[in-house]
Amino acid sequence: MKDKCITEILDNTPIANLSEGELHEVRVHVQDCVSCRGAYEAARISAVVIRTRAQTTIEPSPFFQTRVMAALREQQAVESVPAMLRLWRASKALVSSMAVTTAALAVLSFVLPASPTPVVDQTASAYSAESVIMGQSEEQMTYDQVLSAIYADDDEAR
């Protein structure tokens, strides 16, 4: 041990694990070596601090056990609910609003009467006002057909 540096021994082995013989040799060596004396004192003080800290017991707050047990019961209650029920609880507002929207659209589409389609006069649609005025019609038109073709655009504009 005289050949070894004391700092290497103290770095590799806790001071509490050294035998009495090794401790005696370390104490003899640190009387002559100043750098090893600093390392020995630091190791000795840290061992004392660790030992006293390990012996100290910390009492939890009075309501710690109550809070922990309440959290544990709450966690168990959540896990006991089936997954589909938890899913429904999370999404029932969305699903309900989608169902109401679908029902409203169905009512609007099927129940309410559709707007009546205008009846188109087949004879009037075959002629335009321009074709009647310009005389581009190949057939003979009656007086009523001419008037309805000319004034049909006016009726639609109103």
Stockholm file with secondary structure:
# STOCKHOLM 1.0

chainA/1-158         MKDKCITEILDNTPIANLSEGELHEVRVHVQDCVSCRGAYEAARISAVVIRTRAQTTIEPSPFFQTRVMAALREQQAVESVPAMLRLWRASKALVSSMAVTTAALAVLSFVLPASPTPVVDQTASAYSAESVIMGQSEEQMTYDQVLSAIYADDDEAR
#=GR chainA/1-158 SS CCSSCHHHHHHHSCGGGSCHHHHHHHHHHHHHCHHHHHHHHHHHHHHHHHHHHHHCCCCCCTTHHHHHHHHHHHHHHHHHSCHHHHHHHHHHHHHHHHHHHHHHHHIIIIISCCCCCCCCCHHHHTCCHHHHHHTCCSSCCCHHHHHHHHHHHHHHHC
#=GC SS_cons         CCSSCHHHHHHHSCGGGSCHHHHHHHHHHHHHCHHHHHHHHHHHHHHHHHHHHHHCCCCCCTTHHHHHHHHHHHHHHHHHSCHHHHHHHHHHHHHHHHHHHHHHHHIIIIISCCCCCCCCCHHHHTCCHHHHHHTCCSSCCCHHHHHHHHHHHHHHHC
//
